[in-house]
Amino acid sequence: MLHYIYHCFGFIWIISYIVSFGYFIIGSVVCIWYFSLNTEEEGKISSIKESIYRAFRYHCGSLAFGSFIKTFFDPLSFTL
């Protein structure tokens, strides 16, 4: 039984991390777009690639910790 709970917790954590990662990418792309409206720079990497790089380089631990905390509260929101 404990093995089943362990795997369910890990599954919910991974799904929550993927969702948080997606939210971060969308937010970062919108910020890059908004703050570079009047600049036309040739040869710059795309905002999606830059956002993915930022997520992995600077925010990977924060996203993992936030989704870990969220994993405890998701079952509560399902039952209420």
SEPA-111716 format. One record per atom (N, C-alpha, C): chain; x, y, z; residue in one letter; atom name. Coordinates in steps of 0.2 Angstrom, whole numbers, plus 5000, padded with zeros to 4 digits. Example, Ala and Ser with C-alpha at 12.3 -4.5 7.8 and 13.67 -1.06 7.14 Angstrom:
2
<pt><c>A</c><x>5066</x><y>4972</y><z>5039</z><r>a</r><a>N</a></pt>
<pt><c>A</c><x>5062</x><y>4978</y><z>5039</z><r>a</r><a>CA</a></pt>
<pt><c>A</c><x>5066</x><y>4984</y><z>5039</z><r>a</r><a>C</a></pt>
<pt><c>A</c><x>5064</x><y>4989</y><z>5035</z><r>s</r><a>N</a></pt>
<pt><c>A</c><x>5068</x><y>4995</y><z>5036</z><r>s</r><a>CA</a></pt>
<pt><c>A</c><x>5064</x><y>5000</y><z>5039</z><r>s</r><a>C</a></pt>
This chain:
80
<pt><c>A</c><x>5004</x><y>4994</y><z>5000</z><r>m</r><a>N</a></pt>
<pt><c>A</c><x>5000</x><y>5000</y><z>5000</z><r>m</r><a>CA</a></pt>
<pt><c>A</c><x>5004</x><y>5006</y><z>5000</z><r>m</r><a>C</a></pt>
<pt><c>A</c><x>5010</x><y>5006</y><z>5004</z><r>l</r><a>N</a></pt>
<pt><c>A</c><x>5014</x><y>5012</y><z>5004</z><r>l</r><a>CA</a></pt>
<pt><c>A</c><x>5017</x><y>5013</y><z>4997</z><r>l</r><a>C</a></pt>
<pt><c>A</c><x>5019</x><y>5008</y><z>4994</z><r>h</r><a>N</a></pt>
<pt><c>A</c><x>5022</x><y>5008</y><z>4987</z><r>h</r><a>CA</a></pt>
<pt><c>A</c><x>5017</x><y>5012</y><z>4982</z><r>h</r><a>C</a></pt>
<pt><c>A</c><x>5011</x><y>5011</y><z>4983</z><r>y</r><a>N</a></pt>
<pt><c>A</c><x>5006</x><y>5014</y><z>4979</z><r>y</r><a>CA</a></pt>
<pt><c>A</c><x>5005</x><y>5021</y><z>4980</z><r>y</r><a>C</a></pt>
<pt><c>A</c><x>5005</x><y>5023</y><z>4987</z><r>i</r><a>N</a></pt>
<pt><c>A</c><x>5005</x><y>5030</y><z>4989</z><r>i</r><a>CA</a></pt>
<pt><c>A</c><x>5011</x><y>5034</y><z>4986</z><r>i</r><a>C</a></pt>
<pt><c>A</c><x>5017</x><y>5031</y><z>4987</z><r>y</r><a>N</a></pt>
<pt><c>A</c><x>5023</x><y>5034</y><z>4984</z><r>y</r><a>CA</a></pt>
<pt><c>A</c><x>5023</x><y>5035</y><z>4977</z><r>y</r><a>C</a></pt>
<pt><c>A</c><x>5020</x><y>5031</y><z>4973</z><r>h</r><a>N</a></pt>
<pt><c>A</c><x>5020</x><y>5032</y><z>4966</z><r>h</r><a>CA</a></pt>
<pt><c>A</c><x>5015</x><y>5037</y><z>4964</z><r>h</r><a>C</a></pt>
<pt><c>A</c><x>5009</x><y>5037</y><z>4967</z><r>c</r><a>N</a></pt>
<pt><c>A</c><x>5004</x><y>5042</y><z>4966</z><r>c</r><a>CA</a></pt>
<pt><c>A</c><x>5007</x><y>5049</y><z>4968</z><r>c</r><a>C</a></pt>
<pt><c>A</c><x>5010</x><y>5050</y><z>4973</z><r>f</r><a>N</a></pt>
<pt><c>A</c><x>5013</x><y>5056</y><z>4975</z><r>f</r><a>CA</a></pt>
<pt><c>A</c><x>5018</x><y>5058</y><z>4970</z><r>f</r><a>C</a></pt>
<pt><c>A</c><x>5022</x><y>5054</y><z>4968</z><r>g</r><a>N</a></pt>
<pt><c>A</c><x>5027</x><y>5056</y><z>4962</z><r>g</r><a>CA</a></pt>
<pt><c>A</c><x>5024</x><y>5057</y><z>4956</z><r>g</r><a>C</a></pt>
<pt><c>A</c><x>5019</x><y>5054</y><z>4954</z><r>f</r><a>N</a></pt>
<pt><c>A</c><x>5015</x><y>5056</y><z>4948</z><r>f</r><a>CA</a></pt>
<pt><c>A</c><x>5012</x><y>5062</y><z>4948</z><r>f</r><a>C</a></pt>
<pt><c>A</c><x>5009</x><y>5064</y><z>4954</z><r>i</r><a>N</a></pt>
<pt><c>A</c><x>5005</x><y>5071</y><z>4954</z><r>i</r><a>CA</a></pt>
<pt><c>A</c><x>5011</x><y>5076</y><z>4955</z><r>i</r><a>C</a></pt>
<pt><c>A</c><x>5016</x><y>5075</y><z>4958</z><r>w</r><a>N</a></pt>
<pt><c>A</c><x>5022</x><y>5080</y><z>4958</z><r>w</r><a>CA</a></pt>
<pt><c>A</c><x>5025</x><y>5081</y><z>4951</z><r>w</r><a>C</a></pt>
<pt><c>A</c><x>5026</x><y>5076</y><z>4947</z><r>i</r><a>N</a></pt>
<pt><c>A</c><x>5028</x><y>5077</y><z>4940</z><r>i</r><a>CA</a></pt>
<pt><c>A</c><x>5023</x><y>5081</y><z>4936</z><r>i</r><a>C</a></pt>
<pt><c>A</c><x>5017</x><y>5079</y><z>4936</z><r>i</r><a>N</a></pt>
<pt><c>A</c><x>5012</x><y>5082</y><z>4932</z><r>i</r><a>CA</a></pt>
<pt><c>A</c><x>5012</x><y>5090</y><z>4934</z><r>i</r><a>C</a></pt>
<pt><c>A</c><x>5012</x><y>5091</y><z>4941</z><r>s</r><a>N</a></pt>
<pt><c>A</c><x>5012</x><y>5098</y><z>4943</z><r>s</r><a>CA</a></pt>
<pt><c>A</c><x>5018</x><y>5102</y><z>4941</z><r>s</r><a>C</a></pt>
<pt><c>A</c><x>5024</x><y>5098</y><z>4941</z><r>y</r><a>N</a></pt>
<pt><c>A</c><x>5030</x><y>5102</y><z>4938</z><r>y</r><a>CA</a></pt>
<pt><c>A</c><x>5029</x><y>5103</y><z>4931</z><r>y</r><a>C</a></pt>
<pt><c>A</c><x>5027</x><y>5099</y><z>4927</z><r>i</r><a>N</a></pt>
<pt><c>A</c><x>5026</x><y>5100</y><z>4920</z><r>i</r><a>CA</a></pt>
<pt><c>A</c><x>5021</x><y>5106</y><z>4919</z><r>i</r><a>C</a></pt>
<pt><c>A</c><x>5016</x><y>5106</y><z>4922</z><r>v</r><a>N</a></pt>
<pt><c>A</c><x>5011</x><y>5112</y><z>4922</z><r>v</r><a>CA</a></pt>
<pt><c>A</c><x>5014</x><y>5118</y><z>4924</z><r>v</r><a>C</a></pt>
<pt><c>A</c><x>5018</x><y>5118</y><z>4930</z><r>s</r><a>N</a></pt>
<pt><c>A</c><x>5021</x><y>5124</y><z>4932</z><r>s</r><a>CA</a></pt>
<pt><c>A</c><x>5026</x><y>5127</y><z>4927</z><r>s</r><a>C</a></pt>
<pt><c>A</c><x>5030</x><y>5122</y><z>4924</z><r>f</r><a>N</a></pt>
<pt><c>A</c><x>5035</x><y>5124</y><z>4919</z><r>f</r><a>CA</a></pt>
<pt><c>A</c><x>5031</x><y>5127</y><z>4913</z><r>f</r><a>C</a></pt>
<pt><c>A</c><x>5026</x><y>5125</y><z>4911</z><r>g</r><a>N</a></pt>
<pt><c>A</c><x>5022</x><y>5128</y><z>4905</z><r>g</r><a>CA</a></pt>
<pt><c>A</c><x>5020</x><y>5135</y><z>4907</z><r>g</r><a>C</a></pt>
<pt><c>A</c><x>5017</x><y>5136</y><z>4913</z><r>y</r><a>N</a></pt>
<pt><c>A</c><x>5015</x><y>5142</y><z>4915</z><r>y</r><a>CA</a></pt>
<pt><c>A</c><x>5021</x><y>5147</y><z>4915</z><r>y</r><a>C</a></pt>
<pt><c>A</c><x>5026</x><y>5145</y><z>4917</z><r>f</r><a>N</a></pt>
<pt><c>A</c><x>5032</x><y>5149</y><z>4917</z><r>f</r><a>CA</a></pt>
<pt><c>A</c><x>5034</x><y>5151</y><z>4910</z><r>f</r><a>C</a></pt>
<pt><c>A</c><x>5034</x><y>5146</y><z>4906</z><r>i</r><a>N</a></pt>
<pt><c>A</c><x>5036</x><y>5148</y><z>4899</z><r>i</r><a>CA</a></pt>
<pt><c>A</c><x>5032</x><y>5153</y><z>4896</z><r>i</r><a>C</a></pt>
<pt><c>A</c><x>5025</x><y>5152</y><z>4897</z><r>i</r><a>N</a></pt>
<pt><c>A</c><x>5020</x><y>5157</y><z>4894</z><r>i</r><a>CA</a></pt>
<pt><c>A</c><x>5021</x><y>5164</y><z>4897</z><r>i</r><a>C</a></pt>
<pt><c>A</c><x>5022</x><y>5164</y><z>4904</z><r>g</r><a>N</a></pt>
<pt><c>A</c><x>5023</x><y>5170</y><z>4907</z><r>g</r><a>CA</a></pt>
<pt><c>A</c><x>5030</x><y>5174</y><z>4905</z><r>g</r><a>C</a></pt>
<pt><c>A</c><x>5035</x><y>5170</y><z>4904</z><r>s</r><a>N</a></pt>
<pt><c>A</c><x>5041</x><y>5173</y><z>4902</z><r>s</r><a>CA</a></pt>
<pt><c>A</c><x>5041</x><y>5175</y><z>4895</z><r>s</r><a>C</a></pt>
<pt><c>A</c><x>5038</x><y>5171</y><z>4890</z><r>v</r><a>N</a></pt>
<pt><c>A</c><x>5037</x><y>5174</y><z>4883</z><r>v</r><a>CA</a></pt>
<pt><c>A</c><x>5033</x><y>5180</y><z>4883</z><r>v</r><a>C</a></pt>
<pt><c>A</c><x>5028</x><y>5181</y><z>4886</z><r>v</r><a>N</a></pt>
<pt><c>A</c><x>5024</x><y>5187</y><z>4886</z><r>v</r><a>CA</a></pt>
<pt><c>A</c><x>5028</x><y>5193</y><z>4889</z><r>v</r><a>C</a></pt>
<pt><c>A</c><x>5032</x><y>5192</y><z>4894</z><r>c</r><a>N</a></pt>
<pt><c>A</c><x>5036</x><y>5197</y><z>4897</z><r>c</r><a>CA</a></pt>
<pt><c>A</c><x>5041</x><y>5199</y><z>4892</z><r>c</r><a>C</a></pt>
<pt><c>A</c><x>5045</x><y>5194</y><z>4888</z><r>i</r><a>N</a></pt>
<pt><c>A</c><x>5050</x><y>5196</y><z>4883</z><r>i</r><a>CA</a></pt>
<pt><c>A</c><x>5046</x><y>5200</y><z>4878</z><r>i</r><a>C</a></pt>
<pt><c>A</c><x>5040</x><y>5198</y><z>4875</z><r>w</r><a>N</a></pt>
<pt><c>A</c><x>5037</x><y>5201</y><z>4870</z><r>w</r><a>CA</a></pt>
<pt><c>A</c><x>5035</x><y>5208</y><z>4872</z><r>w</r><a>C</a></pt>
<pt><c>A</c><x>5032</x><y>5209</y><z>4878</z><r>y</r><a>N</a></pt>
<pt><c>A</c><x>5030</x><y>5215</y><z>4880</z><r>y</r><a>CA</a></pt>
<pt><c>A</c><x>5035</x><y>5221</y><z>4881</z><r>y</r><a>C</a></pt>
<pt><c>A</c><x>5041</x><y>5219</y><z>4884</z><r>f</r><a>N</a></pt>
<pt><c>A</c><x>5046</x><y>5223</y><z>4885</z><r>f</r><a>CA</a></pt>
<pt><c>A</c><x>5051</x><y>5224</y><z>4879</z><r>f</r><a>C</a></pt>
<pt><c>A</c><x>5050</x><y>5221</y><z>4873</z><r>s</r><a>N</a></pt>
<pt><c>A</c><x>5054</x><y>5222</y><z>4867</z><r>s</r><a>CA</a></pt>
<pt><c>A</c><x>5049</x><y>5224</y><z>4861</z><r>s</r><a>C</a></pt>
<pt><c>A</c><x>5044</x><y>5227</y><z>4863</z><r>l</r><a>N</a></pt>
<pt><c>A</c><x>5039</x><y>5229</y><z>4857</z><r>l</r><a>CA</a></pt>
<pt><c>A</c><x>5042</x><y>5234</y><z>4852</z><r>l</r><a>C</a></pt>
<pt><c>A</c><x>5046</x><y>5239</y><z>4854</z><r>n</r><a>N</a></pt>
<pt><c>A</c><x>5049</x><y>5244</y><z>4850</z><r>n</r><a>CA</a></pt>
<pt><c>A</c><x>5056</x><y>5242</y><z>4848</z><r>n</r><a>C</a></pt>
<pt><c>A</c><x>5059</x><y>5236</y><z>4849</z><r>t</r><a>N</a></pt>
<pt><c>A</c><x>5066</x><y>5235</y><z>4847</z><r>t</r><a>CA</a></pt>
<pt><c>A</c><x>5065</x><y>5229</y><z>4842</z><r>t</r><a>C</a></pt>
<pt><c>A</c><x>5069</x><y>5230</y><z>4837</z><r>e</r><a>N</a></pt>
<pt><c>A</c><x>5070</x><y>5225</y><z>4831</z><r>e</r><a>CA</a></pt>
<pt><c>A</c><x>5077</x><y>5223</y><z>4831</z><r>e</r><a>C</a></pt>
<pt><c>A</c><x>5079</x><y>5218</y><z>4834</z><r>e</r><a>N</a></pt>
<pt><c>A</c><x>5085</x><y>5215</y><z>4834</z><r>e</r><a>CA</a></pt>
<pt><c>A</c><x>5086</x><y>5209</y><z>4829</z><r>e</r><a>C</a></pt>
<pt><c>A</c><x>5090</x><y>5209</y><z>4825</z><r>e</r><a>N</a></pt>
<pt><c>A</c><x>5091</x><y>5204</y><z>4820</z><r>e</r><a>CA</a></pt>
<pt><c>A</c><x>5096</x><y>5199</y><z>4823</z><r>e</r><a>C</a></pt>
<pt><c>A</c><x>5095</x><y>5192</y><z>4822</z><r>g</r><a>N</a></pt>
<pt><c>A</c><x>5099</x><y>5187</y><z>4825</z><r>g</r><a>CA</a></pt>
<pt><c>A</c><x>5098</x><y>5185</y><z>4832</z><r>g</r><a>C</a></pt>
<pt><c>A</c><x>5093</x><y>5188</y><z>4835</z><r>k</r><a>N</a></pt>
<pt><c>A</c><x>5092</x><y>5186</y><z>4842</z><r>k</r><a>CA</a></pt>
<pt><c>A</c><x>5088</x><y>5179</y><z>4842</z><r>k</r><a>C</a></pt>
<pt><c>A</c><x>5090</x><y>5175</y><z>4848</z><r>i</r><a>N</a></pt>
<pt><c>A</c><x>5086</x><y>5169</y><z>4848</z><r>i</r><a>CA</a></pt>
<pt><c>A</c><x>5079</x><y>5170</y><z>4850</z><r>i</r><a>C</a></pt>
<pt><c>A</c><x>5075</x><y>5165</y><z>4848</z><r>s</r><a>N</a></pt>
<pt><c>A</c><x>5068</x><y>5166</y><z>4849</z><r>s</r><a>CA</a></pt>
<pt><c>A</c><x>5066</x><y>5167</y><z>4857</z><r>s</r><a>C</a></pt>
<pt><c>A</c><x>5061</x><y>5170</y><z>4858</z><r>s</r><a>N</a></pt>
<pt><c>A</c><x>5059</x><y>5171</y><z>4865</z><r>s</r><a>CA</a></pt>
<pt><c>A</c><x>5057</x><y>5164</y><z>4868</z><r>s</r><a>C</a></pt>
<pt><c>A</c><x>5054</x><y>5159</y><z>4865</z><r>i</r><a>N</a></pt>
<pt><c>A</c><x>5053</x><y>5153</y><z>4868</z><r>i</r><a>CA</a></pt>
<pt><c>A</c><x>5059</x><y>5149</y><z>4870</z><r>i</r><a>C</a></pt>
<pt><c>A</c><x>5064</x><y>5149</y><z>4866</z><r>k</r><a>N</a></pt>
<pt><c>A</c><x>5071</x><y>5146</y><z>4867</z><r>k</r><a>CA</a></pt>
<pt><c>A</c><x>5074</x><y>5150</y><z>4873</z><r>k</r><a>C</a></pt>
<pt><c>A</c><x>5073</x><y>5156</y><z>4873</z><r>e</r><a>N</a></pt>
<pt><c>A</c><x>5076</x><y>5160</y><z>4879</z><r>e</r><a>CA</a></pt>
<pt><c>A</c><x>5072</x><y>5159</y><z>4886</z><r>e</r><a>C</a></pt>
<pt><c>A</c><x>5066</x><y>5158</y><z>4885</z><r>s</r><a>N</a></pt>
<pt><c>A</c><x>5062</x><y>5156</y><z>4891</z><r>s</r><a>CA</a></pt>
<pt><c>A</c><x>5063</x><y>5149</y><z>4894</z><r>s</r><a>C</a></pt>
<pt><c>A</c><x>5064</x><y>5145</y><z>4889</z><r>i</r><a>N</a></pt>
<pt><c>A</c><x>5066</x><y>5138</y><z>4891</z><r>i</r><a>CA</a></pt>
<pt><c>A</c><x>5073</x><y>5138</y><z>4895</z><r>i</r><a>C</a></pt>
<pt><c>A</c><x>5077</x><y>5141</y><z>4892</z><r>y</r><a>N</a></pt>
<pt><c>A</c><x>5084</x><y>5142</y><z>4895</z><r>y</r><a>CA</a></pt>
<pt><c>A</c><x>5084</x><y>5145</y><z>4902</z><r>y</r><a>C</a></pt>
<pt><c>A</c><x>5080</x><y>5150</y><z>4903</z><r>r</r><a>N</a></pt>
<pt><c>A</c><x>5079</x><y>5153</y><z>4909</z><r>r</r><a>CA</a></pt>
<pt><c>A</c><x>5076</x><y>5149</y><z>4914</z><r>r</r><a>C</a></pt>
<pt><c>A</c><x>5071</x><y>5145</y><z>4912</z><r>a</r><a>N</a></pt>
<pt><c>A</c><x>5067</x><y>5140</y><z>4916</z><r>a</r><a>CA</a></pt>
<pt><c>A</c><x>5072</x><y>5135</y><z>4919</z><r>a</r><a>C</a></pt>
<pt><c>A</c><x>5076</x><y>5132</y><z>4915</z><r>f</r><a>N</a></pt>
<pt><c>A</c><x>5081</x><y>5127</y><z>4917</z><r>f</r><a>CA</a></pt>
<pt><c>A</c><x>5087</x><y>5130</y><z>4920</z><r>f</r><a>C</a></pt>
<pt><c>A</c><x>5089</x><y>5136</y><z>4918</z><r>r</r><a>N</a></pt>
<pt><c>A</c><x>5095</x><y>5138</y><z>4921</z><r>r</r><a>CA</a></pt>
<pt><c>A</c><x>5094</x><y>5142</y><z>4928</z><r>r</r><a>C</a></pt>
<pt><c>A</c><x>5089</x><y>5145</y><z>4929</z><r>y</r><a>N</a></pt>
<pt><c>A</c><x>5088</x><y>5150</y><z>4935</z><r>y</r><a>CA</a></pt>
<pt><c>A</c><x>5082</x><y>5148</y><z>4939</z><r>y</r><a>C</a></pt>
<pt><c>A</c><x>5077</x><y>5144</y><z>4936</z><r>h</r><a>N</a></pt>
<pt><c>A</c><x>5071</x><y>5143</y><z>4940</z><r>h</r><a>CA</a></pt>
<pt><c>A</c><x>5069</x><y>5136</y><z>4941</z><r>h</r><a>C</a></pt>
<pt><c>A</c><x>5073</x><y>5131</y><z>4939</z><r>c</r><a>N</a></pt>
<pt><c>A</c><x>5071</x><y>5124</y><z>4940</z><r>c</r><a>CA</a></pt>
<pt><c>A</c><x>5070</x><y>5122</y><z>4947</z><r>c</r><a>C</a></pt>
<pt><c>A</c><x>5074</x><y>5124</y><z>4952</z><r>g</r><a>N</a></pt>
<pt><c>A</c><x>5073</x><y>5122</y><z>4958</z><r>g</r><a>CA</a></pt>
<pt><c>A</c><x>5066</x><y>5125</y><z>4961</z><r>g</r><a>C</a></pt>
<pt><c>A</c><x>5065</x><y>5132</y><z>4960</z><r>s</r><a>N</a></pt>
<pt><c>A</c><x>5059</x><y>5135</y><z>4962</z><r>s</r><a>CA</a></pt>
<pt><c>A</c><x>5053</x><y>5132</y><z>4959</z><r>s</r><a>C</a></pt>
<pt><c>A</c><x>5053</x><y>5130</y><z>4953</z><r>l</r><a>N</a></pt>
<pt><c>A</c><x>5047</x><y>5127</y><z>4950</z><r>l</r><a>CA</a></pt>
<pt><c>A</c><x>5046</x><y>5120</y><z>4953</z><r>l</r><a>C</a></pt>
<pt><c>A</c><x>5051</x><y>5116</y><z>4955</z><r>a</r><a>N</a></pt>
<pt><c>A</c><x>5051</x><y>5110</y><z>4958</z><r>a</r><a>CA</a></pt>
<pt><c>A</c><x>5048</x><y>5110</y><z>4965</z><r>a</r><a>C</a></pt>
<pt><c>A</c><x>5051</x><y>5115</y><z>4969</z><r>f</r><a>N</a></pt>
<pt><c>A</c><x>5049</x><y>5116</y><z>4976</z><r>f</r><a>CA</a></pt>
<pt><c>A</c><x>5041</x><y>5118</y><z>4976</z><r>f</r><a>C</a></pt>
<pt><c>A</c><x>5039</x><y>5123</y><z>4972</z><r>g</r><a>N</a></pt>
<pt><c>A</c><x>5032</x><y>5125</y><z>4971</z><r>g</r><a>CA</a></pt>
<pt><c>A</c><x>5028</x><y>5119</y><z>4969</z><r>g</r><a>C</a></pt>
<pt><c>A</c><x>5030</x><y>5115</y><z>4965</z><r>s</r><a>N</a></pt>
<pt><c>A</c><x>5025</x><y>5110</y><z>4963</z><r>s</r><a>CA</a></pt>
<pt><c>A</c><x>5025</x><y>5104</y><z>4968</z><r>s</r><a>C</a></pt>
<pt><c>A</c><x>5031</x><y>5104</y><z>4972</z><r>f</r><a>N</a></pt>
<pt><c>A</c><x>5031</x><y>5099</y><z>4978</z><r>f</r><a>CA</a></pt>
<pt><c>A</c><x>5026</x><y>5101</y><z>4983</z><r>f</r><a>C</a></pt>
<pt><c>A</c><x>5026</x><y>5108</y><z>4985</z><r>i</r><a>N</a></pt>
<pt><c>A</c><x>5021</x><y>5110</y><z>4990</z><r>i</r><a>CA</a></pt>
<pt><c>A</c><x>5014</x><y>5110</y><z>4987</z><r>i</r><a>C</a></pt>
<pt><c>A</c><x>5013</x><y>5111</y><z>4980</z><r>k</r><a>N</a></pt>
<pt><c>A</c><x>5006</x><y>5111</y><z>4977</z><r>k</r><a>CA</a></pt>
<pt><c>A</c><x>5004</x><y>5103</y><z>4977</z><r>k</r><a>C</a></pt>
<pt><c>A</c><x>5008</x><y>5099</y><z>4977</z><r>t</r><a>N</a></pt>
<pt><c>A</c><x>5006</x><y>5092</y><z>4977</z><r>t</r><a>CA</a></pt>
<pt><c>A</c><x>5002</x><y>5090</y><z>4984</z><r>t</r><a>C</a></pt>
<pt><c>A</c><x>5004</x><y>5093</y><z>4989</z><r>f</r><a>N</a></pt>
<pt><c>A</c><x>5000</x><y>5092</y><z>4996</z><r>f</r><a>CA</a></pt>
<pt><c>A</c><x>4993</x><y>5095</y><z>4996</z><r>f</r><a>C</a></pt>
<pt><c>A</c><x>4992</x><y>5100</y><z>4992</z><r>f</r><a>N</a></pt>
<pt><c>A</c><x>4986</x><y>5103</y><z>4992</z><r>f</r><a>CA</a></pt>
<pt><c>A</c><x>4981</x><y>5101</y><z>4987</z><r>f</r><a>C</a></pt>
<pt><c>A</c><x>4984</x><y>5098</y><z>4981</z><r>d</r><a>N</a></pt>
<pt><c>A</c><x>4979</x><y>5096</y><z>4976</z><r>d</r><a>CA</a></pt>
<pt><c>A</c><x>4974</x><y>5091</y><z>4978</z><r>d</r><a>C</a></pt>
<pt><c>A</c><x>4976</x><y>5086</y><z>4982</z><r>p</r><a>N</a></pt>
<pt><c>A</c><x>4971</x><y>5081</y><z>4984</z><r>p</r><a>CA</a></pt>
<pt><c>A</c><x>4966</x><y>5084</y><z>4989</z><r>p</r><a>C</a></pt>
<pt><c>A</c><x>4968</x><y>5089</y><z>4993</z><r>l</r><a>N</a></pt>
<pt><c>A</c><x>4963</x><y>5093</y><z>4997</z><r>l</r><a>CA</a></pt>
<pt><c>A</c><x>4958</x><y>5097</y><z>4992</z><r>l</r><a>C</a></pt>
<pt><c>A</c><x>4960</x><y>5100</y><z>4987</z><r>s</r><a>N</a></pt>
<pt><c>A</c><x>4956</x><y>5103</y><z>4982</z><r>s</r><a>CA</a></pt>
<pt><c>A</c><x>4951</x><y>5099</y><z>4979</z><r>s</r><a>C</a></pt>
<pt><c>A</c><x>4953</x><y>5093</y><z>4977</z><r>f</r><a>N</a></pt>
<pt><c>A</c><x>4949</x><y>5088</y><z>4974</z><r>f</r><a>CA</a></pt>
<pt><c>A</c><x>4943</x><y>5085</y><z>4979</z><r>f</r><a>C</a></pt>
<pt><c>A</c><x>4945</x><y>5085</y><z>4985</z><r>t</r><a>N</a></pt>
<pt><c>A</c><x>4940</x><y>5082</y><z>4990</z><r>t</r><a>CA</a></pt>
<pt><c>A</c><x>4935</x><y>5087</y><z>4992</z><r>t</r><a>C</a></pt>
<pt><c>A</c><x>4937</x><y>5094</y><z>4992</z><r>l</r><a>N</a></pt>
<pt><c>A</c><x>4932</x><y>5099</y><z>4994</z><r>l</r><a>CA</a></pt>
<pt><c>A</c><x>4928</x><y>5101</y><z>4988</z><r>l</r><a>C</a></pt>
